[in-house]
Each structure stands twice: as C-alpha cells, then as structure tokens.
Amino acid sequence: MGALCKDGSTSRALDVFCDLKDKKVPPNVFTNNYLIHGLWKAGNVEEGRAMFSRLCKDWCVQPNIVTYNIVISGLCRHGFVDEAYGLFKMIEVSGCYQNYHSYKFDRPLISSTQRSTRCRGTHSRDSI
C-alpha cells in the first residue's frame, strides 16, 4: 500500500485496504499511515480526515506519533490550522510522545495571530 500511495494510486491502495478488511485482515497503524498520507497528498482532505477519525473508533488502532505528524501537516497544508493546533495539544494526552517532527509544528502553531500564514509557509508538500 505504501508503494501505491507514493505512486499517487490512492484509489488502488484503498481497494487493497478494503480487500484486506473483507478478508478479515485487521488494519494496523502502518497501513493507515500510508493511506492517510496518500489521501492528504492527493488532496482528498475529507477522506483523510475521516480515515484518521475511524482509527480508534471503528478499527481499534491507536495512532502513533507518525500518524499525528502526518495529520497535523496535512491539516496545516489544507488550511485547518486551528484543528491542527488542537490535535498538536492532544498528542501527549493520547499517550504519545512528541518528537522532532512534532515540535517543528509547534513553532508555527503557537502564535494565534500568525497561525495560518506561518503554518502554511513552514511545510512543503513533501515534508511528511
């Protein structure tokens, strides 16, 4: 699935994901990370957000710090800066520990007066 997403074939990766679910192969955090990243990169914002929200609720998969970093970067890139800020603040509450990549989001998200411009300007499309 990772190779499909990197190639931009997110629809094919989603087909593989659905096939695995149909065969009762449970999703894990790695397959979800690939899919969420691929969806964000392809501009499928709502589908990426929906997949992230279903991780714990529907599939009992605990997001890891990579998942959070992917989603925060995608949220920033697509203009959902307040949502990214809330998710950033929620990382430690969830039991994950922030890493270098998490803290590079902290600087642009701290200032509420500069959130949208700094968040979008700090991260390139390929930074996740």
PENOR-V230305 format. One record per backbone hydrogen bond with DSSP energy under -1.0 kcal/mol. CO is the residue of the C=O (numbers start at 1). NH is the residue of the N-H. E is the energy in kcal/mol with one decimal. If there is no record, write none. Layout:
BEGIN
CO;NH;E
CO;NH;E
END
This chain:
BEGIN
1;5;-2.6
2;6;-2.5
3;7;-1.8
4;9;-2.8
5;8;-1.2
8;10;-1.0
9;13;-2.2
10;14;-2.6
11;15;-1.8
12;16;-2.3
13;17;-2.4
14;18;-2.5
15;19;-2.5
16;20;-2.4
17;21;-2.2
18;22;-2.6
19;23;-1.6
20;25;-3.0
21;24;-1.7
28;32;-2.1
29;33;-2.3
30;34;-2.3
31;35;-2.2
32;36;-3.1
33;37;-2.6
34;38;-2.6
35;39;-2.8
36;40;-2.6
37;41;-2.7
38;42;-2.0
39;44;-2.5
40;43;-1.4
43;45;-1.9
44;48;-2.3
45;49;-2.6
46;50;-2.5
47;51;-2.4
48;52;-2.0
49;53;-2.2
50;54;-1.6
54;58;-1.8
54;59;-1.6
55;61;-2.4
56;60;-1.0
64;68;-2.1
65;69;-2.5
66;70;-2.5
67;71;-2.5
68;72;-2.9
69;73;-2.3
70;74;-2.4
71;75;-2.9
72;76;-2.5
73;77;-2.7
74;78;-1.7
75;80;-2.9
76;79;-1.6
80;84;-2.2
81;85;-2.5
82;86;-2.3
83;87;-2.2
84;88;-2.7
85;89;-2.1
86;90;-1.1
90;94;-1.7
91;96;-1.4
92;95;-1.4
99;103;-2.2
100;104;-1.4
102;105;-1.3
103;107;-1.1
105;109;-1.4
106;110;-1.8
114;118;-2.3
115;119;-2.5
116;120;-1.7
117;121;-1.7
118;122;-1.2
124;127;-1.6
END
